Amino acid sequence: MKKIIIGSIITAGLLLAGSAQARYIDKKTEANLVKICEAIKSNSKIKLHIAIRDSGINAKAVSKGLVCNGYDPVTFAMVNKAENTGKFMARMSKVDYDALLAKL
């Protein structure tokens, strides 16, 4: 859980900071990013869609900048055997899910 929080903090910093300077991330944003990581792991596209919608962060930004336990969202889904959410995040980030799966 600690890794998810740390990854979420780093990701939120990347998404919210316009420059290299670190900014404070409020607890609500951090909690929303953790919920997105948990939804990815759950393998439920509905839970993932709701978590992204509730976060207020655009799905493409999440797919490009979120880090869950040190992995990008697609790899995190594959590591956790969450094929449905992995394919969804791959489509959002415009990467080939099958090619990434072959590399693992």
Backbone torsions as a table, in degrees:
resi	resn	phi	psi	omega
1	MET	NA	-36.0	-180.0
2	LYS	-63.1	-38.4	-179.8
3	LYS	-65.8	-37.5	178.7
4	ILE	-63.8	-44.2	-179.2
5	ILE	-64.8	-45.2	180.0
6	ILE	-63.4	-43.9	177.5
7	GLY	-62.1	-38.5	179.3
8	SER	-67.0	-40.0	178.6
9	ILE	-62.9	-44.8	179.3
10	ILE	-63.1	-44.2	-179.4
11	THR	-63.9	-46.2	-180.0
12	ALA	-61.1	-36.9	176.7
13	GLY	-61.5	-40.4	178.5
14	LEU	-68.5	-39.2	-177.8
15	LEU	-73.6	-36.2	-173.0
16	LEU	-95.7	-22.1	-177.4
17	ALA	-89.7	127.0	178.6
18	GLY	-82.2	-22.3	-180.0
19	SER	-124.8	-174.7	-178.2
20	ALA	-75.7	-7.9	-178.6
21	GLN	-75.0	132.0	-179.6
22	ALA	-72.8	144.8	178.1
23	ARG	-125.9	159.3	177.8
24	TYR	-71.7	136.8	177.0
25	ILE	-110.7	123.7	-179.0
26	ASP	-70.3	158.2	-174.8
27	LYS	-64.8	-29.8	179.9
28	LYS	-66.7	-44.5	178.3
29	THR	-63.6	-42.7	178.1
30	GLU	-60.5	-44.7	179.5
31	ALA	-63.3	-38.7	178.4
32	ASN	-64.5	-39.8	179.1
33	LEU	-68.2	-36.9	176.7
34	VAL	-65.1	-40.1	178.4
35	LYS	-63.0	-36.1	177.9
36	ILE	-64.7	-44.8	178.3
37	CYS	-61.7	-41.7	178.6
38	GLU	-65.4	-37.2	178.6
39	ALA	-67.2	-38.2	176.9
40	ILE	-61.3	-44.9	-178.6
41	LYS	-65.9	-28.9	-177.2
42	SER	-71.6	-16.6	-179.4
43	ASN	66.6	25.9	177.9
44	SER	-112.9	114.1	179.4
45	LYS	-64.8	-31.1	179.3
46	ILE	-66.3	-48.0	177.8
47	LYS	-61.1	-39.2	179.7
48	LEU	-65.8	-45.5	179.2
49	HIS	-60.0	-44.1	179.9
50	ILE	-64.7	-42.6	-179.9
51	ALA	-63.5	-41.2	178.9
52	ILE	-67.5	-44.3	179.7
53	ARG	-60.9	-45.5	-178.6
54	ASP	-68.0	-24.9	-179.0
55	SER	-73.1	-26.7	-177.7
56	GLY	81.0	5.8	178.9
57	ILE	-103.4	135.3	-178.3
58	ASN	-63.2	142.0	-175.3
59	ALA	-59.5	-35.9	178.8
60	LYS	-67.2	-38.6	177.7
61	ALA	-65.4	-39.3	177.4
62	VAL	-63.0	-45.7	-177.1
63	SER	-67.0	-28.5	-179.5
64	LYS	-87.8	-31.2	-170.3
65	GLY	-117.3	-14.7	-176.3
66	LEU	-73.1	141.5	175.9
67	VAL	-127.0	121.9	178.8
68	CYS	-115.8	116.0	-177.8
69	ASN	52.6	35.8	177.6
70	GLY	86.0	-0.4	-179.3
71	TYR	-112.5	151.6	170.1
72	ASP	-69.2	163.3	-174.8
73	PRO	-57.4	-38.1	-178.5
74	VAL	-67.8	-47.2	179.6
75	THR	-65.3	-39.4	177.5
76	PHE	-59.9	-41.7	178.0
77	ALA	-64.9	-43.0	-179.2
78	MET	-65.0	-41.5	179.6
79	VAL	-62.1	-33.6	-179.0
80	ASN	-95.9	14.0	178.4
81	LYS	53.9	41.9	179.1
82	ALA	-107.9	76.7	-173.2
83	GLU	-63.2	-42.6	-177.5
84	ASN	-61.2	-49.7	-178.9
85	THR	-72.2	-30.5	177.0
86	GLY	-63.7	-43.8	178.4
87	LYS	-66.2	-38.3	177.6
88	PHE	-62.2	-47.9	-179.7
89	MET	-67.5	-33.5	177.0
90	ALA	-64.3	-41.2	178.2
91	ARG	-64.3	-38.5	179.0
92	MET	-66.8	-37.7	-177.3
93	SER	-94.2	1.5	177.0
94	LYS	58.3	47.3	173.7
95	VAL	-118.5	159.7	-178.9
96	ASP	-88.2	108.9	-177.9
97	TYR	-59.2	-45.6	-176.9
98	ASP	-64.2	-37.9	178.0
99	ALA	-65.7	-40.1	177.5
100	LEU	-66.5	-38.9	180.0
101	LEU	-64.2	-37.4	-179.9
102	ALA	-65.8	-29.9	-179.7
103	LYS	-73.7	-23.7	-178.9
104	LEU	-78.0	NA	NA
